[in-house]
Amino acid sequence: MNKLSVLAFSLLVFFSSMSWYLANSSLNDYIKSQVLLQSEYYSNEVTSLVNASFAEVSGIASFNGYSLNNLAGLSQPKVLTVNTVSATLAKKPIQQLDSPSIQKKTTTLIHVEELRFAKVSAWSEVITEDGIVSNNTLPNNTSKTTSTVEHTQQTNIALFLERISTVLAKDYPALYPQLGAKIYAQEHPERSEELALAALDGEPVEKHIETNKAIIASNEAKLQKRLLGKATTRVKISSVIIEQLTLTTIKDNNTIVQQFNNVSLGSFGDNKGLASNQLGGELLKQIFNHLHTVDNNQMNK
C-alpha cells in the first residue's frame, strides 16, 4: 500500500467510516456534529460550534467558535468558550492493534501529536441554596448524592466536573472502578445490603494466587477486553496545550479574573488509546478539573 493510499485509509478510519460523507462533501459537517454530540452528551448542556475543517495536506483539524451553555439560572450564559482548537496528526497517524478477543488486527489507533487550544474562557459562580439550578445539576437518572469532587462551596465548575465524571464512570466502569462501584451502590441499595450481610455471615476466603501461565494470559486478555471495550477506533493524544486560559470567578458580588498562559493538560490515552466516543468526555473532564483546582485556590483565599 503506497503512502497516498495509507493516508486516505487513515482518514476514513479516523472519521468512522466516512465514505458516504466524503462522497457528499460533508466531512467538515460530520466532524462538527461529532464535537457537538460528545460535548452535549457528557455535559448535558447545549453546545455550539461555528465550524470545523480538516486539511488533508497538513493533517490538521481546526475547530472554531466553541461554547458550552451554563447551568440555568446563573448570571453568565456560557460556562466555557474556546475561540480556536487545532489538532495535528502524528507523522505516523495510524496503527493497528490486536483485538483482545479474537487476536486479529481489528482495532485502529489514531495518534494525534498535539491538541492546541488558542484562547479558553470560563466563568465560575457559587450555587446558592435557593434552588436556581435545582433540576439542572446532574444528568437524568443520576443520583444527586453522588459526589466526585471536594469543595467547601458548590460552584457550577464543580458541578460540571461531577456531571462529566459520572457519565464517564457509568459508560467505562472498568476505567473508573471506585466511582463506578459507588454509583452502582447508590442505584442498587438492595445489592449493597445483600453483599454486606454475606460478608458478615461468611468465613474469610484466602486469596488464590494463580501460577498457571495459560490462565494468567487468559485473565490478562479478559482484562484487556474489559478496558478496551468494543471500540474499533481509538485515539491517543500526546500533548494538550491551552495557550491562554482566563477564569472569571463571581463571588459575593465581586468579580475576580485570573489569566494563565501555556497550560499543559498532559496526554490522553496510553499505548492503547481511548475509545473515540470517550475522548470528548475525558477532554472536558480534564479541562474542568483544572478549572476546579484553580477556582478552589481562589475561593480559599
Secondary structure in CASP SS format (residue, H / E / C, confidence):
PFRMAT SS
TARGET T0000
AUTHOR 0000-0000-0000
METHOD secondary structure of the structure
MODEL  1
M C 1.00
N C 1.00
K H 1.00
L H 1.00
S H 1.00
V H 1.00
L H 1.00
A H 1.00
F H 1.00
S H 1.00
L H 1.00
L H 1.00
V H 1.00
F H 1.00
F C 1.00
S C 1.00
S C 1.00
M C 1.00
S H 1.00
W H 1.00
Y H 1.00
L H 1.00
A H 1.00
N C 1.00
S C 1.00
S C 1.00
L H 1.00
N H 1.00
D H 1.00
Y H 1.00
I H 1.00
K H 1.00
S H 1.00
Q H 1.00
V H 1.00
L H 1.00
L H 1.00
Q H 1.00
S H 1.00
E H 1.00
Y H 1.00
Y H 1.00
S H 1.00
N C 1.00
E C 1.00
V C 1.00
T E 1.00
S E 1.00
L E 1.00
V E 1.00
N E 1.00
A E 1.00
S E 1.00
F E 1.00
A E 1.00
E C 1.00
V C 1.00
S C 1.00
G C 1.00
I E 1.00
A E 1.00
S E 1.00
F E 1.00
N E 1.00
G E 1.00
Y E 1.00
S E 1.00
L E 1.00
N E 1.00
N C 1.00
L C 1.00
A C 1.00
G C 1.00
L C 1.00
S C 1.00
Q C 1.00
P C 1.00
K E 1.00
V E 1.00
L E 1.00
T E 1.00
V E 1.00
N E 1.00
T E 1.00
V E 1.00
S E 1.00
A E 1.00
T E 1.00
L E 1.00
A E 1.00
K E 1.00
K E 1.00
P E 1.00
I E 1.00
Q E 1.00
Q E 1.00
L E 1.00
D E 1.00
S C 1.00
P C 1.00
S C 1.00
I C 1.00
Q C 1.00
K C 1.00
K E 1.00
T E 1.00
T E 1.00
T E 1.00
L E 1.00
I E 1.00
H E 1.00
V E 1.00
E E 1.00
E E 1.00
L E 1.00
R E 1.00
F E 1.00
A E 1.00
K E 1.00
V E 1.00
S E 1.00
A E 1.00
W E 1.00
S E 1.00
E E 1.00
V E 1.00
I C 1.00
T C 1.00
E C 1.00
D C 1.00
G C 1.00
I C 1.00
V C 1.00
S C 1.00
N C 1.00
N C 1.00
T C 1.00
L C 1.00
P C 1.00
N C 1.00
N C 1.00
T C 1.00
S C 1.00
K C 1.00
T C 1.00
T C 1.00
S C 1.00
T C 1.00
V C 1.00
E C 1.00
H C 1.00
T C 1.00
Q C 1.00
Q C 1.00
T E 1.00
N H 1.00
I H 1.00
A H 1.00
L H 1.00
F H 1.00
L H 1.00
E H 1.00
R H 1.00
I H 1.00
S H 1.00
T H 1.00
V H 1.00
L H 1.00
A H 1.00
K H 1.00
D H 1.00
Y C 1.00
P C 1.00
A C 1.00
L C 1.00
Y C 1.00
P H 1.00
Q H 1.00
L H 1.00
G H 1.00
A H 1.00
K H 1.00
I H 1.00
Y H 1.00
A H 1.00
Q H 1.00
E H 1.00
H C 1.00
P H 1.00
E H 1.00
R H 1.00
S H 1.00
E H 1.00
E H 1.00
L H 1.00
A H 1.00
L H 1.00
A H 1.00
A H 1.00
L H 1.00
D H 1.00
G C 1.00
E C 1.00
P C 1.00
V C 1.00
E C 1.00
K C 1.00
H C 1.00
I C 1.00
E C 1.00
T C 1.00
N C 1.00
K H 1.00
A H 1.00
I H 1.00
I H 1.00
A H 1.00
S H 1.00
N H 1.00
E H 1.00
A H 1.00
K H 1.00
L H 1.00
Q H 1.00
K H 1.00
R H 1.00
L H 1.00
L H 1.00
G C 1.00
K C 1.00
A C 1.00
T C 1.00
T E 1.00
R E 1.00
V E 1.00
K E 1.00
I E 1.00
S E 1.00
S E 1.00
V E 1.00
I E 1.00
I E 1.00
E E 1.00
Q E 1.00
L E 1.00
T E 1.00
L E 1.00
T E 1.00
T E 1.00
I E 1.00
K E 1.00
D C 1.00
N C 1.00
N E 1.00
T E 1.00
I E 1.00
V E 1.00
Q E 1.00
Q E 1.00
F E 1.00
N E 1.00
N E 1.00
V E 1.00
S E 1.00
L E 1.00
G E 1.00
S E 1.00
F E 1.00
G C 1.00
D C 1.00
N C 1.00
K C 1.00
G C 1.00
L E 1.00
A E 1.00
S H 1.00
N H 1.00
Q H 1.00
L H 1.00
G H 1.00
G H 1.00
E H 1.00
L H 1.00
L H 1.00
K H 1.00
Q H 1.00
I H 1.00
F H 1.00
N H 1.00
H H 1.00
L H 1.00
H H 1.00
T H 1.00
V H 1.00
D H 1.00
N H 1.00
N H 1.00
Q H 1.00
M H 1.00
N C 1.00
K C 1.00
END
